Amino acid sequence: GAGVSQSPSNKVTEKGKDVELRCDPISGHTALYWYRQRLGQGLEFLIYFQGNSAPDKSGLPSDRFSAERTGESVSTLTIQRTQQEDSAVYLCASSLTSNEQFFGPGTRLTVL
Amino acid sequence: GESVGLHLPTLSVQEGDNSIINCAYSNSASDYFIWYKQESGKGPQFIIDIRSNMDKRQGQRVTVLLNKTVKHLSLQIAATQPGDSAVYFCAAHTGNQFYFGTGTSLTVIP
């Protein structure tokens, strides 16, 4: 069956530009997570959506980062005024419960 | 919160040998743990999980051991194969969040 998909797979942008990353979770999965993975490092939690509850935004590193989710479907992660330190792979995961997460392939963001 | 760390950033093993990857966590309230495999250019892939009320769980060629006393988790891969070469992460679930280690890069030598 279809897994978690993310787009674009790669994004190169100039410093100061805004970018929008998209995640399509597995249908029916109520939970959705965004993570950032810098080169050679572990996954860094960014934000968590669970159903219609208020999202847990405690991992967002600055107010330049925001995310939305439409119901229990697609989510977008927006980074405004990108900086070079934002360069990383951004991973999305979805789950039916708070248990096993299914990850997408990630979006590799490069800020020049 | 939670802090998760792996003991070795890299591990090399001969094909056919067993591999052991270790992970330590800090929060005794962590109630669920997962091992993931991440191949180059791909997202993490679930390998095996274990709840805090268990100390051992076995899958196909993989075993996860949990020692809550010392807050230690290990992944054992039996008869390691070239296709097992990847980065392995452990994750600890606390509250609403998963906390991930930095990963151990496993290289299988043919």
gemmi code that builds the backbone of each chain (N, CA, C; Angstrom):
import gemmi

chains = {
    "A": [
        ("GLY", (0.820, -1.199, 0.000), (0.000, 0.000, 0.000), (0.850, 1.244, 0.000)),
        ("ALA", (0.251, 2.404, -0.175), (0.982, 3.651, -0.229), (1.518, 3.985, 1.150)),
        ("GLY", (2.758, 4.422, 1.164), (3.363, 4.842, 2.407), (3.283, 6.339, 2.551)),
        ("VAL", (4.124, 6.876, 3.419), (4.200, 8.322, 3.605), (4.998, 8.898, 2.436)),
        ("SER", (4.469, 9.932, 1.834), (5.211, 10.572, 0.755), (5.509, 12.012, 1.118)),
        ("GLN", (6.623, 12.514, 0.595), (7.033, 13.879, 0.857), (7.473, 14.523, -0.453)),
        ("SER", (7.223, 15.812, -0.536), (7.673, 16.542, -1.721), (8.067, 17.956, -1.344)),
        ("PRO", (9.034, 18.532, -2.064), (9.872, 17.864, -3.054), (10.877, 16.935, -2.365)),
        ("SER", (11.557, 16.119, -3.140), (12.587, 15.261, -2.547), (13.847, 16.069, -2.259)),
        ("ASN", (14.085, 17.058, -3.100), (15.223, 17.953, -2.914), (14.777, 19.387, -3.152)),
        ("LYS", (15.313, 20.294, -2.349), (14.999, 21.700, -2.528), (16.263, 22.515, -2.265)),
        ("VAL", (16.637, 23.297, -3.258), (17.765, 24.213, -3.103), (17.193, 25.623, -3.155)),
        ("THR", (17.518, 26.413, -2.174), (16.982, 27.763, -2.128), (18.060, 28.740, -1.694)),
        ("GLU", (17.791, 29.991, -1.916), (18.729, 31.030, -1.510), (18.385, 31.521, -0.107)),
        ("LYS", (19.382, 31.887, 0.612), (19.203, 32.444, 1.956), (18.195, 33.590, 1.904)),
        ("GLY", (17.246, 33.556, 2.839), (16.247, 34.608, 2.917), (14.920, 34.268, 2.253)),
        ("LYS", (14.924, 33.237, 1.421), (13.690, 32.823, 0.757), (12.852, 31.952, 1.688)),
        ("ASP", (11.563, 31.887, 1.390), (10.673, 30.992, 2.124), (10.565, 29.662, 1.378)),
        ("VAL", (10.407, 28.571, 2.122), (10.192, 27.274, 1.497), (9.009, 26.579, 2.165)),
        ("GLU", (8.381, 25.726, 1.387), (7.244, 24.959, 1.898), (7.470, 23.496, 1.552)),
        ("LEU", (7.407, 22.661, 2.566), (7.620, 21.235, 2.396), (6.303, 20.522, 2.673)),
        ("ARG", (6.062, 19.479, 1.902), (4.763, 18.808, 1.989), (4.919, 17.368, 2.443)),
        ("CYS", (3.945, 16.923, 3.231), (3.912, 15.533, 3.679), (2.509, 14.981, 3.484)),
        ("ASP", (2.433, 13.834, 2.817), (1.167, 13.105, 2.688), (1.265, 11.845, 3.545)),
        ("PRO", (0.558, 11.804, 4.656), (0.673, 10.642, 5.551), (-0.102, 9.451, 5.005)),
        ("ILE", (0.049, 8.343, 5.659), (-0.730, 7.160, 5.320), (-2.195, 7.435, 5.684)),
        ("SER", (-3.074, 7.088, 4.779), (-4.493, 7.354, 4.991), (-4.979, 6.705, 6.290)),
        ("GLY", (-5.676, 7.513, 7.087), (-6.223, 6.996, 8.339), (-5.321, 7.196, 9.539)),
        ("HIS", (-4.073, 7.570, 9.298), (-3.168, 7.816, 10.424), (-3.499, 9.167, 11.051)),
        ("THR", (-3.796, 9.122, 12.334), (-4.210, 10.345, 13.010), (-3.030, 11.180, 13.493)),
        ("ALA", (-1.897, 10.547, 13.704), (-0.727, 11.264, 14.227), (0.260, 11.550, 13.102)),
        ("LEU", (0.843, 12.730, 13.154), (1.838, 13.129, 12.158), (2.934, 13.910, 12.853)),
        ("TYR", (4.164, 13.569, 12.521), (5.337, 14.185, 13.142), (6.231, 14.773, 12.052)),
        ("TRP", (6.864, 15.882, 12.378), (7.938, 16.421, 11.550), (9.235, 16.383, 12.365)),
        ("TYR", (10.318, 15.967, 11.668), (11.635, 15.922, 12.276), (12.638, 16.599, 11.355)),
        ("ARG", (13.726, 17.045, 11.941), (14.838, 17.574, 11.163), (16.050, 16.683, 11.452)),
        ("GLN", (16.790, 16.377, 10.401), (17.975, 15.539, 10.552), (19.141, 16.239, 9.886)),
        ("ARG", (20.017, 16.766, 10.703), (21.222, 17.387, 10.172), (22.231, 16.297, 9.850)),
        ("LEU", (23.165, 16.603, 9.001), (24.134, 15.628, 8.523), (24.864, 14.981, 9.695)),
        ("GLY", (24.814, 13.657, 9.747), (25.531, 12.916, 10.770), (24.920, 12.978, 12.151)),
        ("GLN", (23.699, 13.508, 12.252), (23.069, 13.643, 13.561), (21.757, 12.870, 13.617)),
        ("GLY", (21.244, 12.749, 14.810), (19.976, 12.075, 15.006), (18.802, 12.952, 14.607)),
        ("LEU", (17.624, 12.377, 14.713), (16.416, 13.110, 14.359), (16.045, 14.086, 15.483)),
        ("GLU", (15.722, 15.284, 15.084), (15.335, 16.338, 16.016), (13.843, 16.605, 15.850)),
        ("PHE", (13.092, 16.393, 16.897), (11.647, 16.594, 16.853), (11.303, 18.062, 16.591)),
        ("LEU", (10.348, 18.292, 15.708), (9.907, 19.651, 15.412), (8.476, 19.891, 15.897)),
        ("ILE", (7.542, 19.067, 15.408), (6.130, 19.312, 15.711), (5.346, 18.019, 15.573)),
        ("TYR", (4.249, 17.933, 16.313), (3.427, 16.721, 16.362), (1.963, 17.106, 16.266)),
        ("PHE", (1.250, 16.478, 15.352), (-0.191, 16.659, 15.196), (-0.882, 15.358, 15.603)),
        ("GLN", (-1.951, 15.483, 16.364), (-2.743, 14.313, 16.741), (-4.211, 14.663, 16.557)),
        ("GLY", (-4.800, 14.113, 15.510), (-6.214, 14.339, 15.253), (-6.533, 15.825, 15.185)),
        ("ASN", (-7.575, 16.214, 15.899), (-8.003, 17.613, 15.910), (-7.471, 18.376, 17.120)),
        ("SER", (-6.579, 17.742, 17.878), (-6.008, 18.415, 19.039), (-5.029, 19.502, 18.615)),
        ("ALA", (-4.782, 20.437, 19.520), (-3.779, 21.469, 19.235), (-2.423, 20.805, 19.054)),
        ("PRO", (-1.667, 21.192, 18.036), (-0.378, 20.545, 17.796), (0.636, 20.852, 18.893)),
        ("ASP", (1.546, 19.919, 19.084), (2.667, 20.113, 20.001), (3.801, 20.750, 19.200)),
        ("LYS", (4.024, 22.040, 19.406), (5.006, 22.790, 18.625), (6.314, 22.979, 19.374)),
        ("SER", (6.486, 22.239, 20.442), (7.598, 22.522, 21.348), (8.971, 22.344, 20.715)),
        ("GLY", (9.049, 21.626, 19.597), (10.339, 21.398, 18.971), (10.715, 22.406, 17.898)),
        ("LEU", (9.820, 23.287, 17.538), (10.135, 24.256, 16.483), (11.253, 25.174, 16.965)),
        ("PRO", (12.337, 25.287, 16.189), (13.519, 26.011, 16.674), (13.390, 27.528, 16.696)),
        ("SER", (12.509, 28.074, 15.903), (12.330, 29.526, 15.905), (10.972, 29.855, 15.309)),
        ("ASP", (10.604, 31.135, 15.386), (9.306, 31.535, 14.839), (9.322, 31.581, 13.315)),
        ("ARG", (10.467, 31.283, 12.708), (10.487, 31.183, 11.240), (9.880, 29.876, 10.764)),
        ("PHE", (9.746, 28.937, 11.684), (9.213, 27.614, 11.359), (7.743, 27.543, 11.751)),
        ("SER", (6.931, 27.010, 10.862), (5.528, 26.788, 11.188), (5.046, 25.578, 10.410)),
        ("ALA", (3.974, 24.970, 10.864), (3.419, 23.816, 10.175), (1.919, 23.820, 10.326)),
        ("GLU", (1.287, 23.272, 9.324), (-0.164, 23.133, 9.347), (-0.524, 21.725, 8.917)),
        ("ARG", (-1.703, 21.320, 9.355), (-2.229, 20.050, 8.892), (-3.716, 20.208, 8.662)),
        ("THR", (-4.169, 19.754, 7.530), (-5.584, 19.825, 7.181), (-6.264, 18.548, 7.632)),
        ("GLY", (-7.022, 18.633, 8.716), (-7.708, 17.461, 9.238), (-6.719, 16.366, 9.558)),
        ("GLU", (-6.913, 15.213, 9.001), (-5.989, 14.099, 9.211), (-5.299, 13.744, 7.907)),
        ("SER", (-5.061, 14.779, 7.088), (-4.414, 14.483, 5.809), (-3.104, 15.248, 5.699)),
        ("VAL", (-2.925, 15.892, 4.579), (-1.649, 16.483, 4.242), (-1.195, 17.526, 5.252)),
        ("SER", (0.120, 17.609, 5.410), (0.723, 18.622, 6.272), (1.780, 19.384, 5.487)),
        ("THR", (1.923, 20.654, 5.798), (2.987, 21.447, 5.197), (3.830, 22.069, 6.297)),
        ("LEU", (5.124, 22.028, 6.093), (6.081, 22.675, 6.984), (6.648, 23.868, 6.221)),
        ("THR", (6.534, 25.041, 6.799), (6.999, 26.266, 6.150), (8.160, 26.842, 6.938)),
        ("ILE", (9.205, 27.179, 6.212), (10.350, 27.852, 6.811), (10.483, 29.205, 6.125)),
        ("GLN", (10.354, 30.252, 6.905), (10.451, 31.601, 6.351), (11.880, 32.126, 6.494)),
        ("ARG", (12.251, 32.961, 5.553), (13.563, 33.631, 5.614), (14.664, 32.612, 5.945)),
        ("THR", (14.778, 31.631, 5.085), (15.692, 30.512, 5.365), (17.118, 30.992, 5.616)),
        ("GLN", (17.774, 30.258, 6.492), (19.173, 30.485, 6.835), (19.978, 29.242, 6.485)),
        ("GLN", (21.277, 29.397, 6.368), (22.117, 28.264, 5.986), (22.024, 27.133, 7.008)),
        ("GLU", (21.826, 27.466, 8.272), (21.734, 26.414, 9.286), (20.439, 25.619, 9.211)),
        ("ASP", (19.523, 26.059, 8.336), (18.300, 25.291, 8.125), (18.538, 24.114, 7.178)),
        ("SER", (19.688, 24.096, 6.540), (20.000, 22.993, 5.620), (20.001, 21.670, 6.384)),
        ("ALA", (19.202, 20.745, 5.919), (19.026, 19.451, 6.599), (18.062, 18.617, 5.778)),
        ("VAL", (17.868, 17.392, 6.233), (16.788, 16.570, 5.690), (15.602, 16.697, 6.645)),
        ("TYR", (14.445, 17.003, 6.086), (13.234, 17.138, 6.890), (12.378, 15.893, 6.661)),
        ("LEU", (12.138, 15.179, 7.735), (11.417, 13.909, 7.671), (10.041, 14.050, 8.293)),
        ("CYS", (9.096, 13.417, 7.666), (7.733, 13.363, 8.166), (7.418, 11.910, 8.506)),
        ("ALA", (6.665, 11.687, 9.556), (6.239, 10.340, 9.927), (4.781, 10.388, 10.340)),
        ("SER", (4.073, 9.302, 10.097), (2.689, 9.216, 10.558), (2.499, 7.906, 11.317)),
        ("SER", (1.510, 7.901, 12.175), (1.209, 6.678, 12.923), (-0.264, 6.648, 13.267)),
        ("LEU", (-0.737, 5.429, 13.498), (-2.149, 5.257, 13.836), (-2.381, 5.556, 15.311)),
        ("THR", (-1.384, 5.227, 16.100), (-1.450, 5.496, 17.529), (-0.160, 6.219, 17.892)),
        ("SER", (0.211, 6.215, 19.153), (1.487, 6.826, 19.520), (2.605, 5.801, 19.439)),
        ("ASN", (2.378, 4.748, 18.733), (3.368, 3.693, 18.624), (4.170, 3.795, 17.322)),
        ("GLU", (4.248, 2.719, 16.610), (5.127, 2.679, 15.447), (4.859, 3.813, 14.479)),
        ("GLN", (5.936, 4.475, 14.086), (5.863, 5.545, 13.111), (6.349, 5.042, 11.767)),
        ("PHE", (5.711, 5.520, 10.746), (6.116, 5.209, 9.381), (6.672, 6.496, 8.776)),
        ("PHE", (7.906, 6.396, 8.310), (8.581, 7.593, 7.833), (8.476, 7.739, 6.318)),
        ("GLY", (8.449, 8.977, 5.891), (8.591, 9.286, 4.481), (10.065, 9.316, 4.109)),
        ("PRO", (10.359, 9.519, 2.830), (11.750, 9.518, 2.368), (12.504, 10.796, 2.703)),
        ("GLY", (11.778, 11.819, 3.123), (12.435, 13.070, 3.502), (12.562, 14.049, 2.364)),
        ("THR", (12.734, 15.313, 2.732), (13.064, 16.387, 1.793), (14.425, 16.923, 2.189)),
        ("ARG", (15.348, 16.885, 1.241), (16.686, 17.427, 1.517), (16.686, 18.905, 1.155)),
        ("LEU", (16.843, 19.751, 2.145), (16.841, 21.196, 1.929), (18.267, 21.720, 1.997)),
        ("THR", (18.632, 22.451, 0.965), (19.937, 23.110, 0.933), (19.724, 24.607, 0.781)),
        ("VAL", (20.260, 25.351, 1.729), (20.146, 26.810, 1.688), (21.516, 27.379, 1.337)),
        ("LEU", (21.560, 28.065, 0.204), (22.843, 28.595, -0.274), (23.141, 29.967, 0.319)),
    ],
    "B": [
        ("GLY", (12.235, 15.860, 29.657), (12.565, 15.420, 28.321), (13.279, 14.087, 28.359)),
        ("GLU", (14.097, 13.894, 27.363), (14.790, 12.616, 27.248), (16.067, 12.843, 26.466)),
        ("SER", (17.097, 12.105, 26.807), (18.339, 12.132, 26.060), (18.653, 10.708, 25.662)),
        ("VAL", (18.904, 10.517, 24.391), (19.174, 9.178, 23.885), (20.510, 9.206, 23.177)),
        ("GLY", (21.364, 8.256, 23.485), (22.663, 8.211, 22.843), (23.078, 6.796, 22.513)),
        ("LEU", (23.809, 6.673, 21.445), (24.342, 5.374, 21.066), (25.808, 5.312, 21.461)),
        ("HIS", (26.257, 4.141, 21.797), (27.593, 4.007, 22.352), (28.686, 4.160, 21.308)),
        ("LEU", (28.445, 3.702, 20.086), (29.466, 3.748, 19.060), (28.892, 4.395, 17.812)),
        ("PRO", (29.597, 5.362, 17.237), (29.081, 5.955, 15.996), (29.249, 5.034, 14.795)),
        ("THR", (30.234, 4.149, 14.839), (30.453, 3.238, 13.723), (30.740, 1.838, 14.252)),
        ("LEU", (30.379, 0.864, 13.439), (30.620, -0.535, 13.789), (30.857, -1.309, 12.508)),
        ("SER", (31.940, -2.070, 12.477), (32.229, -2.924, 11.318), (32.219, -4.376, 11.761)),
        ("VAL", (31.536, -5.213, 10.995), (31.481, -6.631, 11.325), (31.679, -7.453, 10.060)),
        ("GLN", (32.171, -8.641, 10.236), (32.316, -9.568, 9.118), (30.956, -10.180, 8.784)),
        ("GLU", (30.740, -10.378, 7.516), (29.510, -11.040, 7.074), (29.375, -12.387, 7.782)),
        ("GLY", (28.200, -12.637, 8.296), (27.927, -13.891, 8.988), (28.070, -13.800, 10.498)),
        ("ASP", (28.809, -12.788, 10.967), (28.939, -12.595, 12.416), (27.678, -11.934, 12.960)),
        ("ASN", (27.575, -11.944, 14.283), (26.473, -11.239, 14.932), (26.884, -9.797, 15.225)),
        ("SER", (25.925, -8.885, 15.144), (26.171, -7.474, 15.439), (25.383, -7.082, 16.675)),
        ("ILE", (25.994, -6.240, 17.488), (25.288, -5.700, 18.652), (25.445, -4.192, 18.646)),
        ("ILE", (24.328, -3.503, 18.641), (24.324, -2.040, 18.678), (23.639, -1.617, 19.966)),
        ("ASN", (24.286, -0.726, 20.699), (23.802, -0.338, 22.022), (23.296, 1.100, 22.057)),
        ("CYS", (22.400, 1.320, 22.980), (21.765, 2.625, 23.102), (21.453, 2.871, 24.585)),
        ("ALA", (21.635, 4.107, 25.031), (21.301, 4.467, 26.401), (20.280, 5.593, 26.377)),
        ("TYR", (19.376, 5.564, 27.337), (18.398, 6.642, 27.448), (18.412, 7.168, 28.876)),
        ("SER", (17.806, 8.324, 29.070), (17.948, 8.977, 30.377), (16.674, 9.009, 31.206)),
        ("ASN", (15.511, 8.954, 30.553), (14.264, 9.166, 31.275), (13.611, 7.832, 31.644)),
        ("SER", (13.504, 7.566, 32.921), (12.919, 6.302, 33.368), (11.434, 6.217, 33.034)),
        ("ALA", (10.816, 7.337, 32.656), (9.401, 7.327, 32.275), (9.191, 6.893, 30.822)),
        ("SER", (10.255, 6.728, 30.075), (10.117, 6.261, 28.688), (9.469, 4.882, 28.691)),
        ("ASP", (8.426, 4.729, 27.884), (7.608, 3.527, 27.990), (7.612, 2.653, 26.742)),
        ("TYR", (8.298, 3.110, 25.716), (8.233, 2.363, 24.455), (9.479, 2.710, 23.675)),
        ("PHE", (10.068, 1.711, 23.033), (11.337, 1.906, 22.345), (11.274, 1.246, 20.972)),
        ("ILE", (11.929, 1.902, 20.029), (11.940, 1.387, 18.658), (13.362, 1.440, 18.128)),
        ("TRP", (13.712, 0.453, 17.350), (14.946, 0.493, 16.565), (14.561, 0.718, 15.104)),
        ("TYR", (15.291, 1.648, 14.486), (15.098, 1.954, 13.074), (16.380, 1.709, 12.305)),
        ("LYS", (16.205, 1.388, 11.039), (17.321, 1.244, 10.098), (17.166, 2.325, 9.040)),
        ("GLN", (18.243, 3.029, 8.760), (18.161, 4.069, 7.741), (19.260, 3.867, 6.719)),
        ("GLU", (18.847, 3.584, 5.516), (19.791, 3.457, 4.412), (19.989, 4.824, 3.770)),
        ("SER", (21.106, 4.963, 3.096), (21.472, 6.243, 2.521), (20.365, 6.779, 1.610)),
        ("GLY", (19.959, 8.008, 1.853), (18.967, 8.654, 1.002), (17.534, 8.250, 1.261)),
        ("LYS", (17.319, 7.473, 2.311), (15.958, 7.018, 2.619), (15.558, 7.419, 4.031)),
        ("GLY", (14.271, 7.364, 4.302), (13.786, 7.616, 5.644), (14.020, 6.414, 6.533)),
        ("PRO", (13.956, 6.593, 7.853), (14.120, 5.472, 8.778), (13.047, 4.406, 8.563)),
        ("GLN", (13.457, 3.175, 8.710), (12.555, 2.035, 8.524), (12.475, 1.260, 9.834)),
        ("PHE", (11.264, 1.006, 10.275), (11.035, 0.258, 11.521), (11.664, -1.134, 11.450)),
        ("ILE", (12.377, -1.504, 12.531), (12.929, -2.857, 12.608), (12.186, -3.663, 13.653)),
        ("ILE", (12.190, -3.163, 14.883), (11.600, -3.898, 15.983), (11.326, -2.926, 17.120)),
        ("ASP", (10.341, -3.245, 17.936), (10.016, -2.377, 19.062), (9.894, -3.214, 20.337)),
        ("ILE", (9.858, -2.502, 21.458), (9.698, -3.178, 22.741), (9.066, -2.213, 23.727)),
        ("ARG", (8.168, -2.707, 24.539), (7.535, -1.877, 25.563), (8.310, -2.022, 26.861)),
        ("SER", (8.097, -1.069, 27.743), (8.901, -1.038, 28.967), (8.549, -2.170, 29.925)),
        ("ASN", (7.440, -2.877, 29.688), (7.091, -3.995, 30.570), (7.710, -5.317, 30.101)),
        ("MET", (8.580, -5.214, 29.102), (9.263, -6.400, 28.585), (10.761, -6.173, 28.695)),
        ("ASP", (11.538, -7.251, 28.668), (12.986, -7.075, 28.648), (13.632, -7.693, 27.413)),
        ("LYS", (12.853, -8.404, 26.631), (13.412, -9.019, 25.426), (12.300, -9.229, 24.410)),
        ("ARG", (12.666, -9.012, 23.161), (11.716, -9.285, 22.085), (12.513, -9.724, 20.865)),
        ("GLN", (12.002, -10.738, 20.190), (12.732, -11.275, 19.039), (11.923, -11.126, 17.774)),
        ("GLY", (12.653, -10.822, 16.696), (12.047, -10.783, 15.378), (12.825, -11.722, 14.479)),
        ("GLN", (12.726, -11.476, 13.199), (13.485, -12.307, 12.273), (14.931, -11.829, 12.229)),
        ("ARG", (15.837, -12.582, 12.755), (17.274, -12.284, 12.841), (17.614, -11.134, 13.772)),
        ("VAL", (16.637, -10.498, 14.363), (16.913, -9.394, 15.272), (16.296, -9.645, 16.643)),
        ("THR", (17.016, -9.164, 17.655), (16.552, -9.258, 19.039), (16.806, -7.918, 19.703)),
        ("VAL", (15.831, -7.436, 20.445), (16.022, -6.216, 21.211), (15.982, -6.592, 22.692)),
        ("LEU", (16.961, -6.076, 23.429), (17.037, -6.289, 24.866), (16.893, -4.951, 25.567)),
        ("LEU", (16.100, -4.931, 26.612), (15.870, -3.707, 27.373), (16.247, -3.939, 28.828)),
        ("ASN", (17.128, -3.109, 29.339), (17.506, -3.167, 30.755), (17.105, -1.839, 31.381)),
        ("LYS", (15.970, -1.849, 32.050), (15.438, -0.599, 32.595), (16.238, -0.132, 33.808)),
        ("THR", (16.907, -1.041, 34.450), (17.679, -0.672, 35.641), (18.789, 0.314, 35.279)),
        ("VAL", (19.471, 0.018, 34.184), (20.560, 0.899, 33.756), (20.168, 1.742, 32.543)),
        ("LYS", (18.898, 1.670, 32.168), (18.379, 2.454, 31.035), (19.217, 2.195, 29.781)),
        ("HIS", (19.242, 0.938, 29.394), (20.061, 0.525, 28.267), (19.242, -0.361, 27.352)),
        ("LEU", (19.477, -0.164, 26.078), (18.736, -0.879, 25.034), (19.748, -1.402, 24.028)),
        ("SER", (19.571, -2.610, 23.562), (20.489, -3.109, 22.536), (19.727, -3.793, 21.415)),
        ("LEU", (20.339, -3.762, 20.258), (19.815, -4.440, 19.074), (20.841, -5.472, 18.650)),
        ("GLN", (20.426, -6.706, 18.562), (21.311, -7.771, 18.118), (20.830, -8.253, 16.756)),
        ("ILE", (21.743, -8.294, 15.810), (21.441, -8.800, 14.483), (22.234, -10.087, 14.291)),
        ("ALA", (21.547, -11.165, 14.044), (22.210, -12.453, 13.858), (22.623, -12.637, 12.401)),
        ("ALA", (23.778, -13.283, 12.218), (24.259, -13.624, 10.872), (24.169, -12.413, 9.950)),
        ("THR", (24.887, -11.369, 10.316), (24.805, -10.085, 9.601), (25.116, -10.258, 8.118)),
        ("GLN", (24.325, -9.597, 7.315), (24.445, -9.687, 5.866), (24.806, -8.329, 5.270)),
        ("PRO", (25.369, -8.297, 4.064), (25.719, -7.009, 3.446), (24.545, -6.038, 3.386)),
        ("GLY", (23.341, -6.567, 3.204), (22.159, -5.712, 3.145), (21.806, -5.073, 4.473)),
        ("ASP", (22.473, -5.488, 5.528), (22.244, -4.883, 6.846), (23.049, -3.597, 7.023)),
        ("SER", (23.954, -3.313, 6.113), (24.755, -2.095, 6.208), (23.841, -0.882, 6.127)),
        ("ALA", (23.864, -0.070, 7.152), (22.988, 1.095, 7.245), (23.302, 1.816, 8.546)),
        ("VAL", (22.584, 2.901, 8.795), (22.649, 3.568, 10.095), (21.468, 3.097, 10.919)),
        ("TYR", (21.728, 2.745, 12.163), (20.689, 2.238, 13.058), (20.456, 3.256, 14.179)),
        ("PHE", (19.173, 3.593, 14.383), (18.780, 4.532, 15.436), (17.901, 3.828, 16.453)),
        ("CYS", (18.066, 4.204, 17.713), (17.049, 3.822, 18.680), (16.215, 5.057, 18.985)),
        ("ALA", (14.974, 4.841, 19.367), (14.077, 5.929, 19.741), (13.359, 5.553, 21.023)),
        ("ALA", (13.231, 6.517, 21.914), (12.535, 6.315, 23.183), (11.304, 7.202, 23.196)),
        ("HIS", (10.185, 6.622, 23.563), (8.925, 7.361, 23.599), (8.648, 7.832, 25.025)),
        ("THR", (8.486, 9.148, 25.157), (8.173, 9.754, 26.457), (7.118, 10.817, 26.216)),
        ("GLY", (6.002, 10.706, 26.924), (4.936, 11.675, 26.702), (4.403, 11.555, 25.282)),
        ("ASN", (4.392, 12.666, 24.557), (3.927, 12.662, 23.174), (5.048, 12.481, 22.173)),
        ("GLN", (6.264, 12.457, 22.635), (7.373, 12.556, 21.717), (8.246, 11.310, 21.689)),
        ("PHE", (8.914, 11.175, 20.555), (9.992, 10.204, 20.411), (11.312, 10.968, 20.412)),
        ("TYR", (12.275, 10.422, 21.136), (13.606, 11.004, 21.182), (14.564, 10.010, 20.534)),
        ("PHE", (15.347, 10.517, 19.602), (16.191, 9.637, 18.806), (17.661, 9.791, 19.165)),
        ("GLY", (18.394, 8.686, 19.091), (19.835, 8.745, 19.197), (20.442, 9.216, 17.883)),
        ("THR", (21.742, 9.418, 17.895), (22.421, 9.956, 16.714), (22.698, 8.890, 15.669)),
        ("GLY", (22.605, 7.645, 16.023), (22.782, 6.584, 15.038), (24.147, 5.918, 15.086)),
        ("THR", (24.150, 4.642, 14.816), (25.379, 3.869, 14.637), (25.429, 3.395, 13.204)),
        ("SER", (26.512, 3.698, 12.532), (26.678, 3.273, 11.139), (27.297, 1.889, 11.123)),
        ("LEU", (26.535, 0.923, 10.645), (26.996, -0.463, 10.571), (27.507, -0.760, 9.169)),
        ("THR", (28.741, -1.254, 9.107), (29.326, -1.673, 7.834), (29.592, -3.164, 7.910)),
        ("VAL", (29.079, -3.893, 6.941), (29.278, -5.337, 6.891), (30.367, -5.633, 5.868)),
        ("ILE", (31.401, -6.288, 6.321), (32.545, -6.601, 5.463), (32.328, -7.981, 4.846)),
        ("PRO", (32.302, -8.066, 3.501), (32.033, -9.354, 2.856), (33.170, -10.354, 3.087)),
    ],
}
model = gemmi.Model(1)
for chain_id, residues in chains.items():
    chain = gemmi.Chain(chain_id)
    for i, (resn, *xyz) in enumerate(residues, 1):
        res = gemmi.Residue()
        res.name, res.seqid = resn, gemmi.SeqId(i, " ")
        for name, pos in zip(("N", "CA", "C"), xyz):
            atom = gemmi.Atom()
            atom.name, atom.element = name, gemmi.Element(name[0])
            atom.pos, atom.b_iso = gemmi.Position(*pos), 0.0
            res.add_atom(atom)
        chain.add_residue(res)
    model.add_chain(chain)
structure = gemmi.Structure()
structure.add_model(model)
structure.setup_entities()
